[in-house]
Amino acid sequence: MEREIMKFKDEDGNVVELEAVARVYVEEQEYLVLAPLDENSEDEFVFRVDKDSEGKEELNAVEDDVEFLKVKKEYKNLLYGEVE
Protein backbone atom coordinates (compact mmCIF):
# COMPACT_ATOMS: atom_id res chain seq x y z
CA MET A 1 0.00 0.00 0.00
CA GLU A 2 1.40 3.39 -0.99
CA ARG A 3 1.93 5.94 1.75
CA GLU A 4 -0.28 9.03 1.60
CA ILE A 5 1.83 12.04 2.59
CA MET A 6 0.27 15.47 3.08
CA LYS A 7 1.96 18.82 3.60
CA PHE A 8 0.64 21.48 5.95
CA LYS A 9 1.92 24.77 7.31
CA ASP A 10 2.20 25.09 11.08
CA GLU A 11 1.52 28.25 13.11
CA ASP A 12 5.01 29.55 12.27
CA GLY A 13 4.64 29.00 8.52
CA ASN A 14 6.94 25.96 8.46
CA VAL A 15 5.98 23.08 6.14
CA VAL A 16 5.17 19.91 8.08
CA GLU A 17 4.72 16.52 6.39
CA LEU A 18 2.16 14.15 7.86
CA GLU A 19 1.22 10.64 6.81
CA ALA A 20 -2.40 9.50 6.65
CA VAL A 21 -2.43 6.41 8.86
CA ALA A 22 -6.18 5.74 8.93
CA ARG A 23 -9.58 6.77 7.64
CA VAL A 24 -12.16 6.49 10.38
CA TYR A 25 -15.94 6.86 10.23
CA VAL A 26 -17.95 8.05 13.22
CA GLU A 27 -21.70 8.54 12.83
CA GLU A 28 -21.29 8.61 9.01
CA GLN A 29 -18.68 11.41 9.21
CA GLU A 30 -15.26 10.67 7.69
CA TYR A 31 -12.04 11.53 9.53
CA LEU A 32 -8.36 11.22 8.71
CA VAL A 33 -5.82 10.30 11.37
CA LEU A 34 -2.44 11.80 10.48
CA ALA A 35 0.97 11.20 12.06
CA PRO A 36 4.33 12.92 11.60
CA LEU A 37 6.86 11.16 9.37
CA ASP A 38 9.26 11.17 12.34
CA GLU A 39 8.93 7.61 13.62
CA ASN A 40 10.00 8.70 17.13
CA SER A 41 6.95 10.94 17.45
CA GLU A 42 3.82 9.56 19.05
CA ASP A 43 1.70 12.56 18.02
CA GLU A 44 -1.43 11.97 16.00
CA PHE A 45 -3.73 14.56 14.52
CA VAL A 46 -7.38 14.17 13.59
CA PHE A 47 -8.95 15.99 10.67
CA ARG A 48 -12.62 15.92 9.70
CA VAL A 49 -13.14 15.35 5.98
CA ASP A 50 -15.77 17.83 4.80
CA LYS A 51 -16.94 18.65 1.28
CA ASP A 52 -16.79 22.21 0.00
CA SER A 53 -19.52 23.77 -2.15
CA GLU A 54 -17.99 22.13 -5.23
CA GLY A 55 -17.84 18.68 -3.64
CA LYS A 56 -14.06 18.68 -3.13
CA GLU A 57 -12.54 17.22 0.03
CA GLU A 58 -11.60 19.79 2.65
CA LEU A 59 -9.67 18.83 5.79
CA ASN A 60 -10.58 20.61 9.02
CA ALA A 61 -8.68 20.03 12.26
CA VAL A 62 -10.83 18.54 15.00
CA GLU A 63 -10.55 20.88 17.97
CA ASP A 64 -13.60 19.74 19.95
CA ASP A 65 -12.50 17.37 22.73
CA VAL A 66 -15.66 15.22 22.61
CA GLU A 67 -15.43 14.78 18.84
CA PHE A 68 -11.69 14.03 19.09
CA LEU A 69 -12.24 11.36 21.75
CA LYS A 70 -14.96 9.66 19.67
CA VAL A 71 -12.59 9.44 16.70
CA LYS A 72 -9.69 8.27 18.88
CA LYS A 73 -11.87 5.50 20.34
CA GLU A 74 -12.96 4.34 16.87
CA TYR A 75 -9.33 4.42 15.67
CA LYS A 76 -8.28 2.23 18.61
CA ASN A 77 -11.14 -0.14 17.76
CA LEU A 78 -9.68 -0.47 14.26
CA LEU A 79 -6.21 -1.15 15.63
CA TYR A 80 -6.94 -3.39 18.57
CA GLY A 81 -10.53 -4.57 18.24
CA GLU A 82 -13.32 -3.49 20.57
CA VAL A 83 -12.05 -1.07 23.26
CA GLU A 84 -14.05 -0.15 26.34
C-alpha positions as CSV (number, residue, x, y, z in Angstrom):
1,M,0.0,0.0,0.0
2,E,1.4,3.4,-1.0
3,R,1.9,5.9,1.8
4,E,-0.3,9.0,1.6
5,I,1.8,12.0,2.6
6,M,0.3,15.5,3.1
7,K,2.0,18.8,3.6
8,F,0.6,21.5,5.9
9,K,1.9,24.8,7.3
10,D,2.2,25.1,11.1
11,E,1.5,28.2,13.1
12,D,5.0,29.6,12.3
13,G,4.6,29.0,8.5
14,N,6.9,26.0,8.5
15,V,6.0,23.1,6.1
16,V,5.2,19.9,8.1
17,E,4.7,16.5,6.4
18,L,2.2,14.1,7.9
19,E,1.2,10.6,6.8
20,A,-2.4,9.5,6.6
21,V,-2.4,6.4,8.9
22,A,-6.2,5.7,8.9
23,R,-9.6,6.8,7.6
24,V,-12.2,6.5,10.4
25,Y,-15.9,6.9,10.2
26,V,-17.9,8.1,13.2
27,E,-21.7,8.5,12.8
28,E,-21.3,8.6,9.0
29,Q,-18.7,11.4,9.2
30,E,-15.3,10.7,7.7
31,Y,-12.0,11.5,9.5
32,L,-8.4,11.2,8.7
33,V,-5.8,10.3,11.4
34,L,-2.4,11.8,10.5
35,A,1.0,11.2,12.1
36,P,4.3,12.9,11.6
37,L,6.9,11.2,9.4
38,D,9.3,11.2,12.3
39,E,8.9,7.6,13.6
40,N,10.0,8.7,17.1
41,S,7.0,10.9,17.5
42,E,3.8,9.6,19.0
43,D,1.7,12.6,18.0
44,E,-1.4,12.0,16.0
45,F,-3.7,14.6,14.5
46,V,-7.4,14.2,13.6
47,F,-8.9,16.0,10.7
48,R,-12.6,15.9,9.7
49,V,-13.1,15.4,6.0
50,D,-15.8,17.8,4.8
51,K,-16.9,18.7,1.3
52,D,-16.8,22.2,0.0
53,S,-19.5,23.8,-2.1
54,E,-18.0,22.1,-5.2
55,G,-17.8,18.7,-3.6
56,K,-14.1,18.7,-3.1
57,E,-12.5,17.2,0.0
58,E,-11.6,19.8,2.6
59,L,-9.7,18.8,5.8
60,N,-10.6,20.6,9.0
61,A,-8.7,20.0,12.3
62,V,-10.8,18.5,15.0
63,E,-10.6,20.9,18.0
64,D,-13.6,19.7,19.9
65,D,-12.5,17.4,22.7
66,V,-15.7,15.2,22.6
67,E,-15.4,14.8,18.8
68,F,-11.7,14.0,19.1
69,L,-12.2,11.4,21.8
70,K,-15.0,9.7,19.7
71,V,-12.6,9.4,16.7
72,K,-9.7,8.3,18.9
73,K,-11.9,5.5,20.3
74,E,-13.0,4.3,16.9
75,Y,-9.3,4.4,15.7
76,K,-8.3,2.2,18.6
77,N,-11.1,-0.1,17.8
78,L,-9.7,-0.5,14.3
79,L,-6.2,-1.1,15.6
80,Y,-6.9,-3.4,18.6
81,G,-10.5,-4.6,18.2
82,E,-13.3,-3.5,20.6
83,V,-12.1,-1.1,23.3
84,E,-14.0,-0.1,26.3
